[in-house]
Amino acid sequence: MQVMFASSLALLAGCAGSGPVHESVSSYMDCDALQQAVASADNGFDEIKRSRKNTRFGEIWQTDVQAFANACTIVSTSGPGYYTCSGQIETDATTSQLEAASDGIGQCLGTGWSTSPAGDGAIAFSGGAGTPTLTLKSFANDRGAQMVVMRIDQP
């Protein structure tokens, strides 16, 4: 599961009118891009894929749809492809990066989505049957810095 998150965001197109997004969230989360990524999960993210690179681990597509940290790609290893972003979120001393990212994603996704623990400290967002799953996790990178990774899996 750790490998799954090491290179690993989601939203339904109809959630755009789900309510106001706090200004602090818009400083690190592009809700429109998140919604576009979630909506494209139904067709394997085909409409947001750009240039492809083959690696020994699978295929990686660049994308102009950058929901978080300008570090989003589409990855396909041995199964269906997924959209993933990772980066750091500046927070105050009382809020972890994972809490801040979870709050921001929740605001972007709206009230039709629910959260649940996903194991290994991860948080899963679900919009119900037939919708993509968004998973959020915190990890330490190779330099020891805390990071957040988001992943959107196809329904």
C-alpha positions as CSV (number, residue, x, y, z in Angstrom):
1,M,0.0,0.0,0.0
2,Q,2.9,2.3,0.7
3,V,4.1,2.0,-2.9
4,M,0.6,2.8,-4.1
5,F,0.8,6.2,-2.3
6,A,4.4,7.0,-3.0
7,S,3.5,8.2,-6.5
8,S,-0.2,9.0,-5.9
9,L,-6.7,13.1,-6.0
10,A,-10.8,13.1,-6.9
11,L,-14.1,15.0,-7.5
12,L,-17.4,14.8,-9.3
13,A,-18.1,17.4,-11.9
14,G,-21.5,18.2,-10.4
15,C,-20.0,19.3,-7.1
16,A,-19.0,22.8,-8.3
17,G,-21.9,24.4,-6.7
18,S,-21.6,22.6,-3.4
19,G,-20.8,25.7,-1.3
20,P,-18.2,28.3,-0.7
21,V,-14.5,27.3,-0.4
22,H,-12.5,29.2,2.2
23,E,-9.8,31.5,0.8
24,S,-7.1,29.5,2.7
25,V,-8.1,26.4,0.8
26,S,-7.8,28.1,-2.6
27,S,-4.2,29.0,-1.7
28,Y,-3.2,25.3,-2.1
29,M,-6.1,23.5,-3.8
30,D,-7.5,24.2,-7.2
31,C,-11.1,22.9,-6.8
32,D,-11.9,23.3,-10.5
33,A,-9.0,21.1,-11.4
34,L,-9.9,18.6,-8.7
35,Q,-13.4,18.4,-10.1
36,Q,-12.1,18.0,-13.6
37,A,-9.8,15.2,-12.5
38,V,-12.6,13.4,-10.7
39,A,-15.0,13.8,-13.6
40,S,-12.3,12.3,-16.0
41,A,-11.8,9.2,-13.9
42,D,-14.8,7.6,-15.6
43,N,-12.9,7.3,-18.9
44,G,-9.5,6.5,-17.5
45,F,-8.4,10.2,-17.4
46,D,-8.1,10.1,-21.2
47,E,-9.2,13.7,-21.7
48,I,-6.6,15.1,-19.3
49,K,-3.6,13.0,-20.3
50,R,-0.8,14.8,-22.2
51,S,2.6,13.4,-23.0
52,R,3.4,9.9,-22.0
53,K,6.6,8.4,-20.6
54,N,7.3,4.7,-20.2
55,T,9.3,3.6,-17.2
56,R,10.3,0.3,-15.7
57,F,7.4,0.7,-13.3
58,G,4.7,1.5,-15.8
59,E,3.4,4.6,-17.7
60,I,3.3,8.2,-16.5
61,W,1.3,10.9,-18.3
62,Q,1.8,14.6,-17.7
63,T,-1.4,16.6,-17.3
64,D,-2.3,20.3,-17.3
65,V,-4.9,19.6,-14.6
66,Q,-3.0,20.5,-11.5
67,A,-5.3,20.2,-8.5
68,F,-2.5,20.4,-5.9
69,A,1.1,21.6,-5.6
70,N,1.6,21.7,-9.4
71,A,2.8,18.1,-9.0
72,C,0.1,16.0,-10.6
73,T,0.4,13.1,-13.0
74,I,-1.6,10.1,-14.2
75,V,0.1,6.8,-13.5
76,S,-0.6,3.3,-14.8
77,T,1.3,0.4,-13.3
78,S,-0.1,-3.1,-13.5
79,G,-3.8,-2.0,-13.2
80,P,-6.1,0.8,-14.1
81,G,-4.5,4.3,-14.2
82,Y,-4.9,6.8,-11.4
83,Y,-4.5,10.6,-11.0
84,T,-2.0,11.6,-8.3
85,C,-0.5,14.7,-6.7
86,S,1.9,15.3,-3.9
87,G,3.4,18.2,-2.1
88,Q,3.5,20.2,1.1
89,I,0.8,22.4,2.6
90,E,1.8,25.3,4.9
91,T,-0.3,25.1,8.0
92,D,-0.3,26.6,11.5
93,A,1.2,24.8,14.4
94,T,-2.2,23.3,15.5
95,T,-3.1,21.7,12.1
96,S,-1.3,18.9,10.4
97,Q,-0.8,18.9,6.6
98,L,-3.1,15.9,6.3
99,E,-5.8,17.7,8.3
100,A,-5.5,20.8,6.2
101,A,-5.6,18.8,2.9
102,S,-8.5,16.7,4.1
103,D,-10.4,19.9,5.0
104,G,-9.6,21.5,1.6
105,I,-10.7,18.4,-0.3
106,G,-13.8,18.1,1.7
107,Q,-14.7,21.7,0.9
108,C,-14.0,21.2,-2.8
109,L,-16.0,17.9,-3.0
110,G,-18.9,19.2,-1.0
111,T,-21.5,17.5,1.2
112,G,-22.2,14.6,-1.1
113,W,-18.9,13.0,-0.2
114,S,-18.0,11.1,3.0
115,T,-14.7,10.3,4.6
116,S,-13.5,7.1,6.3
117,P,-10.2,5.7,7.5
118,A,-8.3,3.9,4.7
119,G,-5.7,2.1,6.8
120,D,-2.1,3.1,7.4
121,G,-3.2,6.6,8.4
122,A,-4.8,7.4,5.1
123,I,-8.2,9.0,4.6
124,A,-10.6,7.9,1.8
125,F,-13.3,10.1,0.2
126,S,-16.3,8.5,-1.4
127,G,-19.2,10.0,-3.3
128,G,-21.1,6.7,-3.4
129,A,-21.4,3.8,-5.7
130,G,-20.0,4.4,-9.2
131,T,-17.9,7.4,-8.2
132,P,-14.1,7.5,-8.1
133,T,-12.4,7.1,-4.8
134,L,-10.0,9.8,-3.5
135,T,-7.3,8.8,-1.0
136,L,-5.2,11.1,1.0
137,K,-2.1,10.2,3.0
138,S,0.8,11.9,4.7
139,F,4.4,10.6,4.4
140,A,8.0,11.6,4.9
141,N,10.0,12.1,1.7
142,D,13.6,11.0,1.2
143,R,14.8,14.1,2.9
144,G,12.5,13.6,6.0
145,A,10.1,16.4,5.0
146,Q,6.4,15.8,5.6
147,M,4.4,15.6,2.4
148,V,0.8,14.9,1.4
149,V,-0.2,12.6,-1.5
150,M,-3.6,12.5,-3.1
151,R,-4.8,9.8,-5.4
152,I,-8.0,9.5,-7.5
153,D,-8.8,5.9,-8.6
154,Q,-11.2,5.1,-11.3
155,P,-14.7,3.9,-10.2
